[in-house]
Amino acid sequence: MVLMNCTATHFPYRQTGYFSKIILDYLDESESLQQYYQHPVSMDGIKSAIQLRQSFSNDRKMLVEVLNDQYGRVDSNAAVNENINKLLNENCFTVTTAHQPAIFTGSLYFIYKIIHAIKLAANLSRELPQYHFVPIFYMGSEDADLDELGKIYLDREVVVWKTEQTGAVGRMNTKGLEKIIDRIEGEFGGLPFGSSLIETLKKAYGPGNDIQTATFKLLHELFSEYGLVILIPDESRLKRPMAKVFADDLFEQKPSSILEKTIQGLSMNYKVQANPRDINLFYLKDDLRERIIQTENRSYKVHGTDIMFSEGEMKAELENYPERFSPNVILRGLYQETILPNIAFIGGSGETAYWLEFKELFAYYQVPFPVLLLRNSFLISEKKWNEKLEKMDFSEMDIFKPEENLMEELVKRESHHQLKLEEEMMDVENFYKKLKNRSLDIDTSLAQHVEALSAKAIRPLKELEKKILKAEKRRFEDQRRQIQAIKSALFPLDGLQERIGNFLPYYAQWGKLFFKALYQHSLTLEQQFTLLKEI
């Protein structure tokens, strides 16, 4: 597929049928959600976020020191170094996206959200030249959900990393992933950029690296030319400014009490994405990441272990080892926005939904709330699928319809036989209508009986109509197989392509031209779904 030779069609997310009510209402700026976010998704919203951020003091020097230390693990890149140094300036702001370190980047949307951040930062730098904007990838390396992060799909088959390691996935060593790389090499090594892809993967996930380092190296190799800055927040210096928030959570359960009213309000109209716990911190040490629970006597227990702290011991632990406290989803955003001079956050539908819960939490701690953007979504359709759809006279939007709907439309359009019994049913209804009028002259109680006879007569006609359509569909089996092939390719496992597919086959075929095509057609503040069609 020559992705550089393609067209892009943008349309509202609502038309896809794949996004939740809360996201669609957010995109439509529904009045029911306006109290849950700070800024509209617009240039005015960006300017408003900048104004608020200018009144908040970040420790930029510390941030840059941490970034320079972390970038010691990869080859130097001028664009990245320039962006890191810009962060020292008070007129520099970040555009951030975040994700856990899924092996080999997990799903396609991992790549899409990064490119969205890069494109938006570049666009804002042009539109607002008095400021600098740096794209940031904030790595959620402390996540312990190996079931989610330790797998990828290759040709719709799930491939799982088999390891007995526990704790934060980012801290796990990469042993065992060489087997999956061998599988990737077997499938894609012969493609034009297959060998360079395998070399990149082996270098990133080689012996001695942990997952967060491997992900760091991989993303640096793929996106450094765009100036993408990668941040690993699993760092003592970064967590120290959060000590007050962590203490409030541990000893006062303040964050959960703040969110309680918001959760109640949102739950009246929407499914709440993330519910706070009394304590929203994990204890993070070596290969352990487990919830902290307060016991009845105000001591603290690490869930699933024998580790216990008195209140005094827990305060000392927080003071001496802030890196051992890992925020859950409720506090992660606040942590991110405390350490970064951020004005826009790009997240998926789930992320955007739970960020709508946090406005009052941010207000309480006087941390500026960013502009919330739904990440860009793409559906990539190869030329062969486009030609088949066009031959069957389906439009671009038709591909989002269920298979049976497409078959029914095609059969009704292409069949030369009568498939609808509308006239016959109308004749039956008219007959019983006349019969009802006659019976009313005799006895009004007969009307109900006639209506029952009418319904009984219509019912088998409707069943016959279904059977006629079903029988006619069997004459279009070739078209059904084509529709099934198209739907399977564009919507693997009955889901959006971007949630199942991986960047590997596209990169093996087209290298960084794949990213350039995505960048070219990425939107910034427009918030629409994109169909990329090869021509």
GICOR-V492923 format. One line per field, one symbol per residue. psi: psi as a letter, one per 40 degrees, with the letter a starting at -180 (. if undefined). Layout:
psi: ???
This chain:
psi: hgddgiihhhiiddedeeiidddddddefideedeeidiigiddddddddddddehhigdddddddddddeeeiiihdddddddddedheehiihiiiiigihfebiddddddddddddddddddddgeeiihhhhhhhgeehegdddefiihhfehhhhhhieiiahddeiiehdeddddddddddedeidedddddddddddfiieiiddddddddddddeddeehhhhheghdddddeeddddddddeefdddddedddddddedeihhdhhiidhfiihhhbfhhiihhhidffihihheiehihiddddddddddgdeehhiaddedddddedeigiehhhiadddddddeeeddddddefhhhihhhhiihihhhidddddddddefiidedeeiiddddddddddddieiheifdddddddddddddddddddddhdeeddddddddddddddddddddddddddddefddddddddddddddghffiideediieddddddeaeddddddddehicedgiihhhhh.
